[in-house]
């Protein structure tokens, strides 16, 4: 009787533990999904239903909100696409070359230079806005694609160099030495051996840069004016309106803007996880 009773008590304890775990998981899921629910719910509401708040379930969905939002941000979508793709390509290419150099070309002071380069990633953008604005204006790139491309490239090179350096550290040095013995220059070794072997890492860094640049807001707000070169994030901030707050249109535009990033994360999730671990395991 004592054994049966102890088994029943342990069974109740296990069920209680599982119940508590499931309740905590449900609470966490609600905590993370509730903002998404309010955004989707608000994007489908009419101006009249907005008066009841974002939580009340929409009764008559207004899908035309998405069409109206898209008609106002179609040009900024193209702007963000051009800026993001070009800046991602340039910063990834420079990061690959720099990462290879700091990993395989050891020279005096390389560690100090690499540390200084990486520290640039931790400089708060707010602290350089005034000199950045003056510099971009002085070279005639204010309110242009290339002003933002140059800024995102400069801010992206430290992190891309760090990621590529970690990746190339896992590449055996013997491979580079063999190429050098065969008469291949360091540039030839990079393009013929290191770069083909780093294509998986290149894809990861490009995805990382794409998501960061696509979602960036502050530089686009400071360095552009008007829809001609304005990125998508800034245009969405302007969808709210000036006299009447059109939260439904703004939420619809926000949901449209997250689709490219969401698609990237869905189809390249394994590569993103691999990139976070890139170079952390050696041997």
N, C-alpha and C positions, 0 to 999 in steps of 0.2 A: 504493500500500500504506500509505503514511504517513497519507493522508487517511482511508482506511477504518479504520485502527487508531485514529486520533484520534476518529472518530465512535463507534466501539465503546466506547472509554474514556469519552467523554462520556455515552453511553447508560447505562453501568454507574454512573457518578456520579449521574446523574439518578434512576435506580432506587434507589440507596442513599439519596439525600436523601429521596425519597418514602417509603421504608421507615422511615427514622428519624422522619419527621413522623407517619406513621400509628402507630408505636409510642408516640410521645409523646401523641398524641390518645387512644389506647386506655388508656394509663396514667392520663391525666387523667379519662377517663370512668369508669374503675374507681375512682379516688379519690373522685369525687363520688357515684357510684351505690352504693358499698359500704355507706354508712350507711343508705340506703333499703332495700337488701337485708336488712340485719340487723334493721331495724325490722319489715319485713313478715314476715320469717322468724320473729322472736321472737313477733309477735302471733298466729301460727298454732300455736304450740307448746303442748302440755299442760304441766302442772306437772312431770311426770316428765321430759319432754324438755328442760325448761329446765336441768336439771343438766348437760347436755352443751354448754352455751354457746350464744351467739347465732349462731355461724357455721355450725355443722353444719346441713345441710338438714333441714327438718322432714319426718317420715315420715308421720305421721297428723295432717293439718291439723285444728285445732279452731276452726271458724268461730263456734262459740258464744261465743268470747272477745269478739267484736265485739258480740254481743247483750248480754252481761253488762256490758261497758264502757258501752254506750249506756244501759242501764237505770240506771246510776249517775251519768251526766252529762247526762241529758235536761233536767233543770232548769237546770244551768249553761249548757247550749247556748242555751236561751231567754234567760237572763240576759245572756250575751254578745251575743246578737242585738239585744236591746233597747238595751243600753248602747252598742254600736257604732253602730247606726243613728242614734240620737238625737244622740250626741256628734259623729258625722260630719256630720250635717245642720247642727247649730248652728255648729260650728267652720268648716265650709265657707262658710256664709252670712256669718259675721262676717269671715272671711278675704276674701271677695269684696268686701264693703263697704270694708274697710280697704285692700285692694289698689287699689281704684279711687281712694280718697281720696289715698293716698300717690303714686299715679301721675299723676293728672290735677288734683288740687287742691293746687297748690304754695303753701305758706305758710312763714313764718319758723320755722325749727327743725324742719321736717318730716323732713329727712335725719337729724338727731340722734335724734328720736323713733322713726323707723323702725329705726335701728341698735340702739337700746335694746330695741325690741320683738323684733327678730330674735335678739339675744343671749340672750333668754329661752329660746330653743330649745336653747341649748348648756349650760344649767344642768343638771348631773347630778341625776337624780331622787333618788339616794341622799342628796344633801346637804340636801334639804328634807323628808325623810320625817317627822321629828319635828314641825316646825311645821305641816306639812300635816295630819298626824294630829290635832294639837290643834285646828287651825282647823275641819276637817270635823266633829270631835266637838262643838265649841262651837256650831256652827250646826245640830246635830241631824241631820246627814246621814251619820253613820257607819253602815256596814252597810246601805246603801241604794243604789238605782240612781243617784239624783241625786248622791250623793257622788262616784261614779266618773265620771259624765257631766260634772260640773263640773270635775273634775281633768283629764280627757282634753281637754275643750274649752279649758281654760286652756293646756295644753301644746301643743295643736294650732293655736291661733290664730297664733302666730309663723310657722310654716312655711306655713300656708295663705295668710297675708297676703303672704309673700314670693313664693309661686308665682303668686298672682293679680296682684301688682304687676308681675312680669315679663311676664305675659300681657297686661295692659292697656297696658304700655309699647309693645307692638307694635300697639296700636290707634291709628290716626291721631288726633292731637289736633284736627285740623280737624273731625272728626265731632262731637266734644264741643262745640267752639266754635260749629258751625252750630246745634246744638240750643239752646245758650244764646242765640244771636242770635234764634232763633225764639220765645224766651220760656219755654223749658223750664228748670226749676230743676235744681240738681245732683242732687237726689234723683230727680226725674223722668227726667233723663238716664241715671242709673244703671239704673233699672228698665225704661225704655222702649228704650234703645239699648245700653248697655254690657252689661247682664246677658244679653239674648238673644244677643248676639255672643259671649259668653263661655261658652256652654253646653258646648262641647267641653272647655274648660279646667276648668269646674265638674265635669264627669264625671271628669276625670283626678285632680283634687284629692280628690274623694270616694273614688275607688279607693285613692289613697295613704293617706288617713286610715283607711279601712276596714281595710286590711291591718295598719297600725300598731296600731290600737286592739284589733283582734281577737287579735293575738299578744302583747299586753302582759301582763306577769305581776306586776311588782313592786307597782304601785298596787293591783291586785286582792288581792294577798296582805296588804297593810297595812290597807286600808280596808274589808275585809269579814270576816265571820265566819259560817261555816255556809253551807249550800247555798241559802238563801233569796235571797241577792243575789250569791253568789260567781260570778265569771266562769269560763269554761271552762278557761282555762290553769291556774288554781289547783286546780280540781277534778281535772284530769288528774294534777297533782303528787301528789294524795292517793290516787290509784288504786293506788299501789304497795303500800299496806298498812303496818301497824305492826309486826306480828310476823313475817310471811312476806312477802318481796318478790315481788309478783305482776307481774313484768316483762311477761308476756304480755298481761295486762289493760291495763296502762299503755300499752304500745305500740299496742294496738288502739284505745284512746281517743285517743292522739296522732294516729294515722292518720285517725280520724274527724274530728278537729278541723282538720286541714289541708285537708279537702275544700272548704269554702267559699272559702278563699284560693286554692287551686289552680284552682277553677272561674273565679274572677275573673281570674286571670293568664292562663288559657287563652283566654278569650273577649275580654279587653280588653287584650291584650299591646300592640297597636299604640297604644292610647291611653296606656298607661303609658310607652312609649318617647317618645311625643310630649310627655308631661308632663315628662320629664327634660330635654327640649330646649326647653320652653316659654319663649318670650321670649328665647332665646339668639341667634336670628337675626332681624335687623331689616332693614327696607328693603323 
